[in-house]
Amino acid sequence: MSATLDDKLLSKYYQNACVIEVSGRAFPIKDIYAMEDAENHVDEAVNKVLEIHTNGIPGDILVFLTGQDEINQAIDKVTRKLDSSESVLVLPLHGKLNEDEVQAVFMTKNSKTQRKIIFSTNVAETSITIDGIQHVIDSGMVKEVMWDTRRHIRVLKIGYTTQSSIKQRRGRAGRTSSGTCYHLYTYDTYQSLEVCSRAEILCIQPSIAVLKLKHLDIVDDITKFDWLESPSNNSLQETVKSLTWLGAIDSNTGKLTDLGRSMAKFGLEPMLSVMILMGQKLNCLSHILALVGMLSVVQNIWWRGENDESKHMSNEIRASFTRDTDMGGDFIALLRIFLEWHAIGERKERRKAWCLKHMIRWKSMTMANSLIRELVYQIDPKFQVHLTELNDELIERIVRCVCAGFFQNLAISNGPIRAGYQLATGTTDTVAHIHRSSVITFAQQPPKFILYHEIININETNYLTVICPVELDWLNKSWLDSLPRSPSRCVFDSYTFINLGPALLLALVGKKCKKVPQLEEQLHVLFEVDRAQSKLIVWGHPEKLSNAQQCLQQILNKERDKLRNELQEFQIVGSTRILLGAGAEPRLVLVEDEYIKIFLKNLPKNITEKQIQEKCELYGQVRNVTMIRTNYNSISASVTYGICRSARLAVTQLSCEKWNGCQIYASPSYTRTSVDTNKQNYKLKAEWFMTESECNGRVTFNKLQEAQRAYQVFTDRCHFRCQFEINPINPMVKCSWPLKPHHGHAIVNFSTVEQAQERESVFIEPYQHDGRVVAYVQFTDEQEMREAVDEINDRQTSVGAGLLRLSVVQQQRQTNIRRKTNDNKQDEFRVKLYQLPSHIDERLLIRELNQYNISNSITYATVFRIEIRSPTEDGRAVAYIRFNDPRDIMTAINMCDSLDNFTMNNVGLNQLYFVPIIVHRIMVNQALAQVIDKKIEQTMNTIQTSHNFTNISVFKKTVMRDDNTNVLISIRGTNIQQLYKARILFDSLLKGLQFQLYNHSWVTVLFDAAGQNFLQDLQKHTGTYIWWNWKSTLLRIFGEDTVCQDVYRQIDTFIQTTLSQREYSVSISIPKGKLETEV
């Protein structure tokens, strides 16, 4: 008995019978429901998988989605997020996998630490058990087929599943151990779901059930049968009507006929049963049985793969089984597949290999073969299946059998393949399209009449599957006569306009066929445009097609006349153009800004081409008018005149005119040339500077030698103060050593007074008389570069008059100023210039370098100036002046305040104001920021609420820097003193609790392997952040104050305990024989 059975329904059916429930054996399962229903259940499922895996919760994961497309999408997202991690094995599970792919789900993992992540459809709800599943993620969604009683079609829909299915899904997590089920929907949503799935008899046409009940003589009137869950009366009546047309039910008595009793024995769809019985009559039973077997698995026969290449290969293989799409279509193609598979022999390995080669599912083929054997046993156990090769006469007999069974599944072509087919039956005008899996898609012309195996609705579009082209003469004549509309009168005829030529076809249908929808609506026909052969096929009912043919012929004649009068412009040289008419005959030469074509915009939407021509002819002879609909409210048009003077006059006059309340816009229309015809060919560029120079600049080169030469020119000849630097693409190390020893003195520079008062901020750099030697070395791997720097610096190698020092050259950030693009991504070599004379600009720098032929490798040159933004509408201008020291800002403000209005007016300034903009930024590692988050918030709150910081604002945000996540704290304000105070608060916060390493032995204890493991474990279980560096003599401990004090004591205890347990050995060198002498 099914675990999803509705026991209440059965109990009620059997007069409220008692229900005995036997619970299954399962481990406890924890349910976690979402706070709100997922908007995108695929993305939510992926996020939950990543959350479980990232948190390190053990156990395999099973995710329920609706279909193959969603599963492939989810697997792609997970694998991209987890890269190529060997710790996970991501697998799909659905009905379209081959046998090996399904077995991979149940195979043992490569290692105990590897996690399986399985994305599955509802095939994993029942019947199977996957060991190791401890987490089930349930989307709550399912893709299922429903029967539409109004349209008599199957509808494939995605929607919420039932409570019984959800119970089955969650049970997958408790098969082999306790587990957790994550529901991507709320508990209220779960409570609102149907308890059980709809009965299958409500999702299909109940023809098999009706046939069985009639065969057993249980009831005469099928609508009065006591169903467990009854189909609708309309569905039952349609079923009886269909069986009557098949000859299974007598229309007078309502009883089964002899044919109906024979059909009931098979237990198949009545249409397939009629095919089998007709196959016996026409002596092609073996082939019909093979076809019935293939039709039973047709939905899962092809394996298309996931990528475009495999799908394309599958289409090619499918086409190879098609000899003639007009002869049996998909039915014969399926039969050819089985015949070729069957001819291989009984050996399983050979048949499997054949299926793999032809991208066909071996399991589906074996299921079809099993059904054939079962049917043979029902018909006659002694019957031998004999499958001969197909020929035209045999194919015709097989198609006759198909027509006998499926004649009620008739569809009539609407013309072009894109228009689809209309169904012959049904109460509404149902239109369906041929499914992409059909071989009919390879046909050059769609057949007029087809029979189909099934119709299914996918995403609100009807599709016909397994198609067979037929002629009306092959179908049941009585049934055809009963139809409300004769199929022969419903069919579309076609007329083809050939040899139109590309220009005429374009004029008729427009660019990208924009004119086609309007023409189809006006003429009540359908267009099929073939640009390759310059032809147009028009489809429609005969009475509509004749009228459309005449109208289109008139339009084509009119467009031909336009093309004869049309002139095309071609550039000769510069702005000179030539006008060529039909046959490339030269008509006119245009120079400079001459034109004969004008463009009219914003014309009234109901205006006609004739009205435009009449209006434009007031200014001269009009050769051509072309209308272009641009939007719903207005249209545009181009008008070509015979001479330039008429076109120029039309632009002048029409630009000032209104037409039916619309202001017309007229402009010249030029052919695109290399020279803009409405502008001068020569220009004079004027440049000037709005602000004074900052006397600083930079010149960037892409060649090292020329950058070094420029450095020498600027320093030796121009006497500029320069600095040379490199911005490398690859990792680079700077090597430097002094030429002569220093004289024992040093210069210490500080940015602020506060820094000078802090001992830890001092950095001493020896002052050199004669400079030093500098060399650069590039690496391809950054890790190798940093290892080399650490190794050589530790050796303390002496070179020249001092030690060799290596340092990493940091790549400079690119500026936002526009420069020449460096497509090859070469290294940049920069010469920075300081304290330049105020008259020096970029032009003079480049001119100086031109004298030494070293300007060709310049990629960027600039002299920095005070930045001024464009003035606002009220005439306000803003400039930004940068200072190295924030105290200089206050000095500038005080100087400005001391100036009188007379002085301001003399320099052209009216009401000059200085607004200080001071920003101090603190970058904090995210791990540290999480530990001291409360302290950061308290400090920020203190600054924001205290009256001592009225002119200060502070905020924090998360930023990415060097692929690492950090927390940026920004302090802004206009008061320097308040900003310094706020900065001191944060500086003290970021110092943490210091643990001083007073002895070298303490350093060795903490920074060996055992010591570092101790610090990491201590940091982890106390929730603190411990900063340490083996080159440093102290540790910094961050966290809650009491916890930090406890960590401090534990570190001290660890050091003292470790030192006390150490054993020391002393090596003494004793001369040979000395020990014996002493003894």
C-alpha positions, 0 to 999 in steps of 0.5 A, spaced: 500 500 500 502 506 498 505 511 503 501 517 500 494 513 500 488 517 503 486 513 508 480 517 510 477 517 503 478 509 503 474 509 510 469 513 507 468 509 501 467 503 505 462 505 510 467 509 515 471 502 516 476 502 521 483 504 519 489 500 522 496 504 521 502 501 522 508 506 522 515 505 519 521 505 522 525 511 522 530 516 526 528 522 529 527 528 524 527 536 525 523 540 521 525 547 520 520 552 516 522 558 512 519 565 515 516 566 508 515 563 502 521 563 497 520 567 491 525 563 487 526 556 490 532 554 486 536 560 488 533 559 496 535 551 495 542 553 493 543 558 498 541 553 503 546 548 501 552 553 501 550 555 508 550 547 510 556 546 507 560 552 509 558 551 517 561 544 516 554 540 519 556 533 517 551 529 512 549 528 505 544 533 502 538 531 498 534 537 494 527 536 491 526 541 485 521 540 479 525 538 473 531 537 469 532 544 467 532 546 475 537 541 477 542 543 471 541 550 473 542 549 481 548 544 480 551 549 475 550 555 481 553 550 486 559 548 483 561 555 481 560 557 488 564 551 491 569 551 485 572 544 484 572 542 491 574 535 492 570 535 499 563 535 495 560 530 490 554 534 486 550 529 482 543 530 479 537 525 480 531 525 475 528 520 470 532 522 464 539 519 466 542 513 463 543 507 468 550 509 469 548 516 472 543 513 476 548 508 479 553 514 481 548 517 486 548 510 490 555 509 489 560 509 495 564 516 496 571 517 495 572 519 502 569 519 509 570 527 509 566 528 502 559 530 502 554 528 497 549 533 494 544 530 490 539 535 486 533 530 485 525 531 482 520 527 486 523 520 483 527 520 490 520 521 494 519 513 494 522 506 493 529 508 494 534 509 500 540 513 499 545 512 505 548 518 508 542 523 507 542 527 513 539 534 510 533 534 506 531 541 502 524 541 500 522 546 495 515 544 496 514 544 488 512 539 483 511 538 476 505 534 474 501 533 468 493 535 469 487 533 465 484 539 462 477 537 461 475 543 457 480 543 452 481 535 452 489 536 453 494 534 458 497 540 462 504 540 465 504 545 470 509 547 476 505 548 483 505 546 490 505 539 492 501 535 497 502 534 504 503 526 503 509 528 498 512 532 503 512 527 508 515 522 504 520 527 502 522 529 509 522 521 511 529 521 506 533 524 512 531 519 517 532 513 513 539 511 516 540 516 521 537 522 525 536 528 520 533 535 518 528 537 513 529 544 511 522 547 508 523 553 503 516 555 505 512 557 511 508 552 516 502 556 514 503 554 507 504 547 509 497 547 512 494 550 506 496 544 501 492 538 499 493 532 503 494 527 498 495 528 490 489 527 485 487 521 483 490 519 476 483 518 473 482 525 474 488 527 471 487 523 464 481 521 460 478 515 463 478 511 457 481 504 459 477 504 466 470 505 462 472 500 457 474 495 463 467 497 466 463 496 460 467 489 459 465 486 466 458 488 465 458 492 472 454 498 469 450 500 463 450 508 464 457 509 466 455 516 469 452 512 475 458 508 477 460 509 484 467 511 483 472 512 489 473 519 486 469 520 480 471 524 473 466 529 471 460 527 467 463 531 461 469 527 461 465 521 461 461 523 456 467 525 451 470 518 453 464 514 451 463 518 445 470 517 443 470 509 444 463 509 440 467 512 434 472 507 435 467 502 434 468 499 441 461 501 444 454 500 440 451 507 439 444 504 440 445 500 446 451 503 449 454 496 450 461 493 448 461 491 441 466 485 439 471 490 437 470 493 444 471 486 448 477 485 444 480 492 445 478 491 453 483 485 453 489 489 452 489 494 458 492 499 453 489 506 451 483 504 446 487 508 440 493 503 441 488 497 441 485 499 435 492 499 431 493 492 434 487 489 431 488 493 425 495 490 424 492 483 424 487 485 419 493 488 414 498 483 416 503 487 419 502 485 426 509 485 428 511 492 426 505 495 430 506 491 436 513 494 436 510 501 434 506 500 440 512 498 445 515 505 442 509 509 443 509 507 451 516 510 452 516 515 447 517 521 452 523 518 455 527 515 449 532 520 447 538 523 451 539 530 449 545 532 454 546 538 458 550 542 453 549 545 446 554 540 443 550 534 445 543 537 444 546 538 436 548 531 436 542 528 438 538 532 433 543 530 428 542 522 430 534 523 430 534 526 423 538 520 421 532 515 422 528 519 418 528 517 410 522 521 408 518 526 413 511 525 409 511 517 410 509 516 417 513 522 420 515 520 427 511 514 428 515 510 422 522 514 425 520 510 432 519 504 428 526 504 425 529 506 431 526 499 434 528 495 428 535 497 428 536 496 435 532 489 435 537 487 429 543 487 433 541 481 437 540 479 444 546 481 447 545 486 452 552 489 452 552 490 444 545 493 445 547 498 450 553 500 446 548 502 440 544 506 445 550 510 448 552 511 441 545 514 438 544 517 445 538 513 446 536 510 453 537 503 454 532 502 459 526 505 455 528 500 449 528 494 454 521 497 457 518 497 450 521 490 448 518 487 455 511 490 453 511 487 446 513 480 449 507 481 454 502 483 448 504 477 444 503 473 450 496 476 450 494 475 443 497 468 442 503 465 445 505 461 439 506 468 435 513 469 433 515 477 432 518 477 425 520 484 423 522 485 416 525 491 413 521 497 411 518 499 404 513 504 401 508 498 401 509 496 408 509 503 411 503 505 407 499 499 411 502 501 418 500 508 417 493 506 415 493 502 422 495 509 425 489 512 422 484 507 424 486 508 431 488 516 432 484 519 426 480 523 432 487 526 433 487 530 427 490 537 426 490 542 420 495 546 418 495 554 419 500 555 414 507 557 416 510 552 421 510 558 426 503 559 426 502 552 428 496 547 427 488 548 429 485 541 432 479 538 428 476 537 435 474 541 441 469 546 443 474 552 442 479 554 437 485 550 440 492 552 436 498 547 438 505 547 435 509 541 433 514 539 439 521 540 437 523 533 438 518 531 432 522 529 425 517 534 422 521 540 424 526 538 419 521 538 413 521 544 408 514 545 408 509 543 414 504 538 412 497 540 411 494 534 415 497 531 421 495 526 426 498 526 433 499 521 439 499 526 445 497 534 446 501 537 452 501 544 455 507 547 457 508 554 460 501 556 457 503 553 450 500 547 446 505 542 443 503 536 439 508 530 440 509 524 435 506 526 428 504 523 422 502 526 416 496 524 413 491 525 407 483 526 409 481 520 404 485 515 409 481 517 415 474 515 418 469 519 413 463 518 418 467 522 423 469 527 418 462 529 416 460 529 423 465 535 425 462 542 425 467 545 420 470 541 414 477 540 415 478 541 407 475 548 408 479 550 414 486 548 411 490 554 409 492 555 401 499 559 399 501 563 394 508 565 393 511 571 390 518 569 387 524 573 384 522 579 388 530 581 390 533 584 396 531 591 395 524 590 393 523 585 399 526 589 404 521 595 402 515 591 402 516 587 409 521 592 412 527 592 416 527 586 421 520 584 418 517 590 422 511 591 417 509 584 417 504 584 423 501 590 420 500 587 413 498 581 416 492 584 420 490 588 415 489 582 410 488 577 414 493 572 412 500 570 414 507 571 411 513 567 411 519 571 409 525 567 405 530 572 404 535 567 402 531 566 396 528 573 396 521 570 396 515 571 400 510 566 401 503 568 403 498 563 407 490 564 408 484 561 407 482 561 399 477 567 400 482 571 404 488 569 400 485 572 393 484 579 396 491 579 399 494 577 393 491 583 389 493 588 395 500 585 395 501 586 388 499 593 388 504 595 393 509 591 390 508 595 383 508 601 387 515 600 391 518 598 384 516 605 382 519 608 388 526 604 387 526 606 380 526 613 382 530 612 388 537 615 388 543 612 393 548 617 395 556 614 395 562 617 398 567 619 393 572 623 397 572 627 403 565 630 403 563 629 396 558 624 394 555 622 388 547 620 387 546 614 383 540 612 380 537 605 377 542 601 373 548 605 377 546 611 372 550 617 375 545 623 376 548 628 381 554 630 385 553 633 392 559 637 395 560 640 402 553 640 406 549 639 400 543 634 400 536 632 397 533 628 402 530 630 408 527 627 414 520 629 417 519 627 425 513 628 429 508 627 423 500 626 425 499 618 426 493 618 421 497 622 415 498 618 409 504 617 404 500 621 399 498 627 403 506 628 405 508 628 398 502 633 396 505 637 402 512 637 400 511 638 392 510 645 394 517 646 395 519 642 388 519 635 385 519 629 390 522 623 387 520 618 393 517 618 400 518 613 405 514 612 411 517 610 418 512 609 424 516 610 430 511 610 436 504 610 437 502 617 437 506 619 431 510 617 425 516 619 421 518 619 414 524 621 409 523 625 403 527 625 397 527 631 392 530 632 385 534 638 386 538 641 392 535 647 392 528 644 393 530 640 399 533 646 403 527 650 402 523 644 404 527 644 411 526 651 412 519 652 411 517 645 414 521 646 420 516 652 422 509 649 421 504 645 425 500 640 421 494 637 425 496 640 431 503 637 431 509 641 430 513 638 425 521 637 425 525 637 419 532 636 418 537 634 412 539 627 411 546 626 409 549 619 407 554 617 412 561 619 410 568 619 413 567 627 413 561 630 417 558 634 411 555 639 415 561 641 419 568 644 417 573 640 415 579 643 419 579 646 426 583 650 430 583 647 438 583 653 443 586 651 450 587 655 456 587 653 464 582 656 469 586 655 475 594 656 477 598 650 477 600 646 483 607 645 480 607 638 481 606 633 475 607 626 472 609 623 466 608 615 465 612 611 460 611 604 457 619 603 456 624 603 462 630 605 458 626 612 456 623 613 462 630 613 465 633 618 460 627 622 461 629 622 469 636 624 467 633 630 462 628 633 468 634 632 473 640 634 469 637 639 464 631 642 467 633 642 474 626 639 476 625 635 483 624 628 480 622 621 483 622 615 479 617 609 480 615 603 477 607 600 477 608 593 475 603 588 472 607 582 474 610 582 482 616 586 482 621 586 488 626 593 489 633 591 491 637 597 494 644 598 497 648 604 499 654 606 495 658 609 501 657 609 509 652 614 512 655 619 517 651 617 523 645 622 523 638 620 521 632 625 519 625 623 522 619 625 519 612 625 522 605 627 519 602 630 525 605 632 532 601 626 535 605 621 531 612 624 534 609 623 541 608 616 540 614 611 540 611 606 536 610 611 530 618 612 529 621 610 523 629 612 522 632 612 515 639 613 514 641 620 510 645 618 504 650 623 501 651 620 494 645 616 494 644 608 493 644 603 487 637 601 485 635 595 481 628 591 480 627 584 479 620 581 476 617 575 478 611 571 475 608 568 482 607 573 488 608 567 493 615 566 490 616 573 490 614 574 498 618 568 500 625 570 496 624 577 500 623 574 506 629 569 505 634 574 503 632 580 508 633 575 513 640 573 511 643 580 512 647 580 506 652 586 505 653 589 498 657 595 497 657 600 503 651 597 507 646 591 507 642 589 501 635 591 502 629 588 498 622 590 498 615 589 494 613 594 489 606 595 490 602 596 484 599 603 484 592 605 483 590 607 476 587 615 476 580 617 473 584 622 468 583 620 461 590 617 458 592 613 452 589 606 453 595 600 454 592 594 451 598 590 452 598 591 459 605 593 460 609 595 466 608 603 467 614 607 469 613 614 472 617 620 473 614 624 478 615 632 478 615 636 484 616 644 485 615 645 478 615 653 475 608 655 475 608 656 467 610 649 466 605 645 463 604 638 459 605 641 452 612 644 455 614 637 458 613 633 452 616 639 447 623 638 452 622 630 451 621 631 443 628 634 443 631 627 445 627 623 441 624 620 448 616 622 447 614 616 443 613 611 449 609 616 453 602 614 455 600 619 460 603 626 462 599 631 466 601 637 471 596 637 476 592 643 477 587 646 482 580 642 481 574 646 479 567 643 478 563 646 472 559 652 475 551 650 477 545 654 474 546 659 479 553 661 478 556 657 484 563 654 482 566 649 487 574 648 487 578 643 491 585 644 494 588 638 497 593 639 503 598 634 506 597 637 513 590 638 516 592 644 520 594 648 513 586 648 512 585 652 518 590 656 516 587 657 509 580 659 512 583 664 517 587 667 511 581 668 507 577 671 513 582 676 514 581 679 506 576 684 505 571 685 500 575 690 496 581 685 495 576 679 493 573 683 488 580 685 485 581 678 484 574 676 481 571 673 487 565 674 490 563 672 496 568 666 497 567 661 502 572 656 505 569 649 507 573 644 510 572 637 508 577 632 513 576 625 513 580 620 517 579 613 515 580 606 519 581 600 515 579 594 520 580 586 519 573 583 518 575 578 523 577 583 528 571 588 527 566 582 529 570 581 536 570 588 538 563 590 534 560 592 541 566 597 542 566 600 535 558 601 536 559 604 543 565 609 540 561 611 535 555 612 539 559 616 544 561 621 538 554 621 535 551 623 542 556 627 545 556 635 545 564 634 545 563 632 537 558 636 534 561 637 528 563 630 527 560 624 523 562 617 523 560 611 520 562 604 518 561 600 512 564 593 509 568 594 503 573 589 499 580 590 499 585 585 495 580 580 495 579 581 503 573 583 506 574 589 511 570 594 515 571 601 513 570 606 519 570 614 516 570 620 521 568 626 517 568 633 520 569 640 519 573 641 526 580 639 526 580 638 534 574 634 535 576 630 529 583 628 533 579 627 539 575 622 535 581 619 532 584 618 539 578 614 541 579 609 535 586 608 536 586 606 543 580 601 541 585 598 536 591 597 541 587 592 545 590 589 551 598 588 550 602 582 552 609 584 552 614 579 550 620 581 555 625 575 553 627 572 546 625 565 550 618 567 550 618 569 543 620 562 541 615 559 546 609 562 542 611 562 535 613 555 534 608 550 532 605 548 539 605 555 541 601 558 534 596 552 535 595 554 542 594 561 540 589 559 535 585 554 540 585 560 545 582 565 540 577 560 538 574 558 544 574 565 548 571 568 542 577 573 542 582 576 536 589 575 538 594 579 533 601 576 533 607 577 529 614 573 530 618 579 528 614 583 534 615 583 541 608 584 543 601 581 542 595 585 542 588 581 545 581 584 543 575 582 545 571 583 552 575 586 557 574 581 562 575 575 557 581 579 555 584 579 562 583 571 562 586 570 555 592 574 558 593 570 564 592 563 560 598 566 555 602 567 561 601 561 564 602 557 558 609 561 557 611 559 564 609 552 564 612 551 557 619 554 559 619 550 566 618 543 562 624 545 557 630 541 558 637 544 556 643 541 554 650 544 553 656 541 549 663 541 552 669 540 547 674 536 551 681 535 548 682 528 546 686 524 552 684 530 557 678 526 561 683 520 562 688 524 565 683 527 570 681 520 572 
